[in-house]
Amino acid sequence: PGIPSFSPEKFGYIRSPNPSDYKSFRKGLDQLLDEGAVQALRQRNDDGGGPLILAAVGQLQFEVVQARLKNEYGVESIMEPMSYTLARWADAGWEAVDKADADGKLFG
């Protein structure tokens, strides 16, 4: 069997503080995402140009990603924690999410 996948409980924005390092930053981040070090999420209606949200089971995963970006790709990164602790798929689409929100069925 493959490596088990767990629901993330930690979320944060990651960015490069140095625009000139963006290409190396993105290459390193893409590699780490391909390896499954963390998961990447995007905000609703983000066409890919918005800030990237990383999702992990624990804080250590974020620290490992930042250390590897620095040591293997020579780039600094900044993690901005988010207060979310839960992520869920909306199988029925955004219309169902909007309806549940309007009906007061969403929490948070």
Backbone as a printed PyTorch tensor [residue, N CA C, xyz], in Angstrom:
tensor([[[  0.8220,  -1.2010,   0.0000],
         [  0.0000,   0.0000,   0.0000],
         [  0.8600,   1.2580,   0.0000]],

        [[  0.2540,   2.3500,  -0.4680],
         [  0.9580,   3.6230,  -0.5390],
         [  1.0500,   4.2990,   0.8150]],

        [[  1.6620,   5.4520,   0.8230],
         [  1.7980,   6.2430,   2.0470],
         [  0.4230,   6.8140,   2.3940]],

        [[  0.0030,   6.6930,   3.6380],
         [ -1.3120,   7.2210,   3.9980],
         [ -1.3490,   8.7420,   3.9050]],

        [[ -2.5330,   9.2620,   3.6120],
         [ -2.7310,  10.7050,   3.5240],
         [ -3.6910,  11.1260,   4.6330]],

        [[ -3.3180,  12.1420,   5.3630],
         [ -4.1310,  12.6090,   6.4780],
         [ -4.6950,  13.9860,   6.1740]],

        [[ -5.8290,  14.2990,   6.7700],
         [ -6.4280,  15.6180,   6.5950],
         [ -5.5610,  16.6630,   7.2780]],

        [[ -5.2940,  17.7600,   6.5780],
         [ -4.4670,  18.8110,   7.1830],
         [ -5.1980,  19.5290,   8.3170]],

        [[ -4.4160,  19.9890,   9.2760],
         [ -4.9600,  20.7440,  10.4050],
         [ -4.2570,  22.0890,  10.5730]],

        [[ -3.2230,  22.3320,   9.7790],
         [ -2.4660,  23.5880,   9.8090],
         [ -2.4760,  24.1770,   8.4000]],

        [[ -2.6560,  25.4960,   8.3240],
         [ -2.7270,  26.1690,   7.0340],
         [ -1.9510,  27.4800,   7.1110]],

        [[ -1.3470,  27.8540,   5.9980],
         [ -0.6330,  29.1170,   5.9800],
         [ -0.2810,  29.5270,   4.5630]],

        [[ -0.1490,  30.8370,   4.3870],
         [  0.3190,  31.3740,   3.1150],
         [  1.8380,  31.2730,   3.0920]],

        [[  2.3880,  30.9530,   1.9370],
         [  3.8410,  30.9780,   1.7840],
         [  4.1770,  31.9260,   0.6440]],

        [[  5.2520,  32.6860,   0.8530],
         [  5.6830,  33.6060,  -0.1950],
         [  7.1910,  33.7900,  -0.1240]],

        [[  7.7170,  34.2800,  -1.2200],
         [  9.1370,  34.6020,  -1.2880],
         [  9.2910,  36.0810,  -0.9770]],

        [[ 10.1710,  36.4380,  -0.0260],
         [ 10.3700,  37.8490,   0.2850],
         [ 11.1970,  38.5780,  -0.7680]],

        [[ 11.8340,  37.8260,  -1.6540],
         [ 12.7150,  38.4160,  -2.6550],
         [ 12.1820,  38.0940,  -4.0580]],

        [[ 11.5670,  39.0500,  -4.7380],
         [ 11.0070,  38.7910,  -6.0670],
         [ 12.0190,  38.2460,  -7.0760]],

        [[ 13.2890,  38.5920,  -6.9190],
         [ 14.2910,  38.1100,  -7.8710],
         [ 14.5590,  36.6100,  -7.7260]],

        [[ 14.1730,  36.0270,  -6.5940],
         [ 14.3510,  34.5860,  -6.3750],
         [ 13.1010,  33.7790,  -6.6990]],

        [[ 12.0870,  34.4240,  -7.2700],
         [ 10.7940,  33.7560,  -7.4260],
         [ 10.8890,  32.4780,  -8.2510]],

        [[ 11.6750,  32.4840,  -9.3230],
         [ 11.7640,  31.3000, -10.1780],
         [ 12.3190,  30.1070,  -9.3970]],

        [[ 13.3770,  30.3170,  -8.6390],
         [ 13.9490,  29.2360,  -7.8240],
         [ 12.9850,  28.8340,  -6.7090]],

        [[ 12.3340,  29.8340,  -6.1160],
         [ 11.3430,  29.5750,  -5.0700],
         [ 10.2350,  28.6800,  -5.6100]],

        [[  9.7070,  29.0210,  -6.7580],
         [  8.6030,  28.2600,  -7.3440],
         [  9.0530,  26.8530,  -7.7400]],

        [[ 10.2560,  26.7450,  -8.2990],
         [ 10.7810,  25.4220,  -8.6870],
         [ 10.9090,  24.5220,  -7.4580]],

        [[ 11.4760,  25.0600,  -6.3740],
         [ 11.6260,  24.2790,  -5.1530],
         [ 10.2840,  23.9040,  -4.5470]],

        [[  9.3820,  24.8440,  -4.5180],
         [  8.0660,  24.5780,  -3.9540],
         [  7.3210,  23.5330,  -4.7710]],

        [[  7.3880,  23.6400,  -6.0910],
         [  6.7370,  22.6430,  -6.9490],
         [  7.3030,  21.2500,  -6.6960]],

        [[  8.6260,  21.1510,  -6.5330],
         [  9.2500,  19.8530,  -6.2650],
         [  8.7720,  19.2850,  -4.9300]],

        [[  8.7300,  20.1230,  -3.9080],
         [  8.2930,  19.6650,  -2.5840],
         [  6.8150,  19.2550,  -2.5990]],

        [[  6.0140,  19.9750,  -3.3620],
         [  4.5990,  19.5940,  -3.4890],
         [  4.4730,  18.2610,  -4.2130]],

        [[  5.2790,  18.0570,  -5.2560],
         [  5.2590,  16.7770,  -5.9770],
         [  5.6530,  15.6200,  -5.0680]],

        [[  6.5540,  15.8940,  -4.1280],
         [  6.9870,  14.8620,  -3.1840],
         [  5.9480,  14.5980,  -2.1010]],

        [[  4.9870,  15.4960,  -1.9710],
         [  3.9620,  15.3160,  -0.9460],
         [  4.3500,  15.8420,   0.4210]],

        [[  5.3470,  16.7370,   0.4730],
         [  5.7770,  17.2890,   1.7600],
         [  4.6390,  18.0500,   2.4350]],

        [[  3.8450,  18.7350,   1.6480],
         [  2.6580,  19.4620,   2.0960],
         [  1.6580,  19.4450,   0.9450]],

        [[  0.4680,  19.9540,   1.1970],
         [ -0.5370,  20.0890,   0.1500],
         [ -0.6840,  21.5640,  -0.2090]],

        [[ -1.0760,  21.8380,  -1.4460],
         [ -1.3100,  23.2180,  -1.8790],
         [ -2.8030,  23.4210,  -2.1010]],

        [[ -3.3020,  24.5390,  -1.6210],
         [ -4.7020,  24.9040,  -1.8040],
         [ -4.7560,  26.3090,  -2.3880]],

        [[ -5.8640,  26.6260,  -2.9980],
         [ -6.0700,  27.9800,  -3.5130],
         [ -7.4160,  28.4770,  -3.0240]],

        [[ -7.5160,  29.7890,  -2.9010],
         [ -8.7820,  30.3730,  -2.4920],
         [ -9.7820,  30.2910,  -3.6340]],

        [[-11.0320,  30.3640,  -3.2760],
         [-12.1150,  30.3490,  -4.2550],
         [-11.8910,  31.4670,  -5.2750]],

        [[-12.1430,  31.1550,  -6.5270],
         [-12.0110,  32.0790,  -7.6550],
         [-10.5720,  32.4830,  -7.9460]],

        [[ -9.5930,  31.7920,  -7.3810],
         [ -8.1930,  32.0730,  -7.6720],
         [ -7.8180,  31.3520,  -8.9590]],

        [[ -7.4010,  32.1120,  -9.9440],
         [ -7.0270,  31.5240, -11.2370],
         [ -5.5630,  31.0980, -11.2880]],

        [[ -4.8930,  31.1350, -10.1490],
         [ -3.4920,  30.7400, -10.0880],
         [ -2.5570,  31.8980,  -9.8150]],

        [[ -3.0800,  33.1110,  -9.8040],
         [ -2.2360,  34.2710,  -9.5610],
         [ -2.2450,  34.7440,  -8.1180]],

        [[ -3.1070,  34.1550,  -7.3090],
         [ -3.2210,  34.5720,  -5.9150],
         [ -2.2030,  33.8910,  -5.0260]],

        [[ -2.2290,  34.2160,  -3.7480],
         [ -1.2710,  33.6140,  -2.8210],
         [ -1.5300,  32.1190,  -2.6420]],

        [[ -0.4540,  31.3650,  -2.5470],
         [ -0.5620,  29.9190,  -2.3790],
         [ -0.7570,  29.5880,  -0.9030]],

        [[ -1.6990,  28.7260,  -0.6330],
         [ -1.9550,  28.2650,   0.7270],
         [ -1.3700,  26.8670,   0.8690]],

        [[ -0.5370,  26.6780,   1.8750],
         [ -0.0210,  25.3450,   2.1640],
         [ -0.8350,  24.7350,   3.2850]],

        [[ -1.0320,  23.4260,   3.2060],
         [ -1.7900,  22.6960,   4.2090],
         [ -0.9410,  21.5190,   4.6830]],

        [[ -0.9240,  21.3230,   6.0050],
         [ -0.1000,  20.2610,   6.5830],
         [ -0.7900,  19.6820,   7.8100]],

        [[ -0.3240,  18.5320,   8.2250],
         [ -0.8500,  17.9120,   9.4410],
         [ -0.2900,  18.6200,  10.6700]],

        [[  0.9660,  19.0580,  10.5950],
         [  1.5810,  19.7200,  11.7400],
         [  2.5520,  20.8000,  11.3290]],

        [[  2.9170,  21.6300,  12.2710],
         [  3.8230,  22.7610,  12.0500],
         [  5.1770,  22.3090,  11.5190]],

        [[  5.6440,  21.1400,  11.9430],
         [  6.9510,  20.6470,  11.5190],
         [  7.0440,  20.5310,   9.9960]],

        [[  5.9560,  20.1730,   9.3380],
         [  5.9830,  20.0610,   7.8770],
         [  6.3040,  21.4140,   7.2390]],

        [[  5.7420,  22.4970,   7.7600],
         [  6.0380,  23.8300,   7.2460],
         [  7.5110,  24.1620,   7.4490]],

        [[  8.0310,  23.8230,   8.6160],
         [  9.4340,  24.1040,   8.9250],
         [ 10.3650,  23.3280,   8.0050]],

        [[ 10.0110,  22.0920,   7.7030],
         [ 10.8120,  21.2730,   6.7940],
         [ 10.8060,  21.8840,   5.3960]],

        [[  9.6440,  22.3170,   4.9280],
         [  9.5500,  22.9410,   3.6080],
         [ 10.4310,  24.1840,   3.5410]],

        [[ 10.3440,  25.0330,   4.5580],
         [ 11.1530,  26.2480,   4.5670],
         [ 12.6530,  25.9310,   4.6200]],

        [[ 13.0440,  24.9550,   5.4190],
         [ 14.4520,  24.5780,   5.5230],
         [ 14.9590,  24.0140,   4.1950]],

        [[ 14.1610,  23.2060,   3.5540],
         [ 14.5810,  22.6270,   2.2750],
         [ 14.6480,  23.6870,   1.1790]],

        [[ 13.7100,  24.6250,   1.1800],
         [ 13.7780,  25.7140,   0.1990],
         [ 15.0940,  26.4820,   0.3590]],

        [[ 15.4720,  26.7290,   1.6090],
         [ 16.6960,  27.4820,   1.8690],
         [ 17.9420,  26.6610,   1.5340]],

        [[ 18.0000,  25.4130,   2.0010],
         [ 19.2020,  24.5940,   1.8480],
         [ 19.3840,  24.0030,   0.4540]],

        [[ 18.2890,  23.6080,  -0.1930],
         [ 18.3990,  22.9420,  -1.4860],
         [ 18.2290,  23.8810,  -2.6720]],

        [[ 17.4920,  24.9790,  -2.4850],
         [ 17.2190,  25.8890,  -3.5900],
         [ 17.7690,  27.2920,  -3.3490]],

        [[ 18.3210,  27.5280,  -2.1710],
         [ 18.9550,  28.8030,  -1.8700],
         [ 18.0040,  29.9820,  -1.7950]],

        [[ 16.7480,  29.7250,  -1.4110],
         [ 15.7670,  30.8100,  -1.3430],
         [ 15.1370,  30.8950,   0.0450]],

        [[ 14.8670,  32.1080,   0.4370],
         [ 14.1600,  32.3590,   1.6900],
         [ 12.6580,  32.2630,   1.4260]],

        [[ 11.9090,  32.0320,   2.4920],
         [ 10.4490,  32.0090,   2.3770],
         [  9.8430,  32.5520,   3.6630]],

        [[  8.6420,  33.0400,   3.5350],
         [  7.8980,  33.5390,   4.6890],
         [  6.5800,  32.7870,   4.7650]],

        [[  6.3250,  32.2020,   5.9400],
         [  5.0480,  31.5240,   6.1960],
         [  4.1870,  32.4420,   7.0490]],

        [[  2.9700,  32.6460,   6.6130],
         [  2.0070,  33.4410,   7.3670],
         [  0.8830,  32.5100,   7.8040]],

        [[  0.8360,  32.1500,   9.0850],
         [ -0.1600,  31.1910,   9.5570],
         [ -1.5890,  31.6960,   9.3650]],

        [[ -2.4710,  30.7440,   9.1470],
         [ -3.9060,  31.0330,   9.0590],
         [ -4.5730,  30.3650,  10.2540]],

        [[ -5.6970,  30.8710,  10.6720],
         [ -6.3560,  30.3420,  11.8670],
         [ -7.2320,  29.1190,  11.5880]],

        [[ -7.3370,  28.6960,  10.3420],
         [ -8.1520,  27.5240,  10.0160],
         [ -7.5350,  26.2520,  10.5920]],

        [[ -8.3830,  25.3010,  10.9390],
         [ -7.9060,  24.0170,  11.4410],
         [ -8.5840,  22.8470,  10.7390]],

        [[ -9.3570,  23.1430,   9.6940],
         [-10.1460,  22.1020,   9.0450],
         [-10.3450,  22.4450,   7.5760]],

        [[-10.2490,  21.4510,   6.7210],
         [-10.5370,  21.6300,   5.2910],
         [-11.4510,  20.4970,   4.8520]],

        [[-12.3670,  20.8070,   3.9940],
         [-13.2960,  19.7920,   3.4830],
         [-13.5280,  20.0060,   2.0020]],

        [[-13.7300,  18.9020,   1.2710],
         [-14.0920,  18.9780,  -0.1340],
         [-15.5850,  19.2490,  -0.2360]],

        [[-15.9580,  20.0310,  -1.2070],
         [-17.3780,  20.2940,  -1.4800],
         [-17.7300,  19.5510,  -2.7670]],

        [[-18.1420,  18.3040,  -2.6370],
         [-18.4220,  17.4710,  -3.8080],
         [-19.5330,  18.0430,  -4.6830]],

        [[-20.4770,  18.7450,  -4.0890],
         [-21.6160,  19.2700,  -4.8440],
         [-21.3200,  20.6170,  -5.5020]],

        [[-20.1310,  21.1530,  -5.2960],
         [-19.7520,  22.4090,  -5.9350],
         [-20.0310,  23.6230,  -5.0750]],

        [[-19.5750,  24.7680,  -5.6020],
         [-19.6970,  26.0100,  -4.8440],
         [-21.1400,  26.4390,  -4.6290]],

        [[-22.0320,  26.0590,  -5.5400],
         [-23.4400,  26.4270,  -5.3700],
         [-23.9940,  25.8200,  -4.0820]],

        [[-23.6170,  24.5760,  -3.8140],
         [-24.0710,  23.9140,  -2.5850],
         [-23.4630,  24.5810,  -1.3510]],

        [[-22.2210,  25.0210,  -1.4530],
         [-21.5810,  25.7140,  -0.3340],
         [-22.3100,  27.0360,  -0.0730]],

        [[-22.5950,  27.7660,  -1.1330],
         [-23.3070,  29.0330,  -0.9830],
         [-24.6840,  28.8340,  -0.3550]],

        [[-25.3820,  27.7860,  -0.7730],
         [-26.7160,  27.5060,  -0.2140],
         [-26.6130,  27.1460,   1.2650]],

        [[-25.6690,  26.2960,   1.6150],
         [-25.4910,  25.9130,   3.0120],
         [-25.1380,  27.1400,   3.8640]],

        [[-24.3240,  28.0320,   3.3100],
         [-23.9630,  29.2530,   4.0160],
         [-25.1990,  30.1360,   4.2140]],

        [[-25.9970,  30.2930,   3.1610],
         [-27.2090,  31.1170,   3.2520],
         [-28.2120,  30.5210,   4.2480]],

        [[-28.2270,  29.2010,   4.3530],
         [-29.1390,  28.5200,   5.2810],
         [-28.5860,  28.4620,   6.7130]],

        [[-27.3810,  29.0100,   6.9260],
         [-26.7770,  29.0040,   8.2560],
         [-26.2390,  27.6570,   8.6810]],

        [[-25.9040,  26.8110,   7.7170],
         [-25.4380,  25.4520,   8.0290],
         [-23.9180,  25.3230,   8.0740]],

        [[-23.2180,  26.3930,   7.7550],
         [-21.7570,  26.3450,   7.8410],
         [-21.3250,  26.9200,   9.1600]],

        [[-20.2190,  26.4240,   9.6750],
         [-19.6990,  26.9600,  10.9250],
         [-18.4650,  27.7880,  10.6390]],

        [[-18.1020,  28.6170,  11.5930],
         [-16.8970,  29.4340,  11.4490],
         [-17.2160,  30.6620,  10.7050]]])
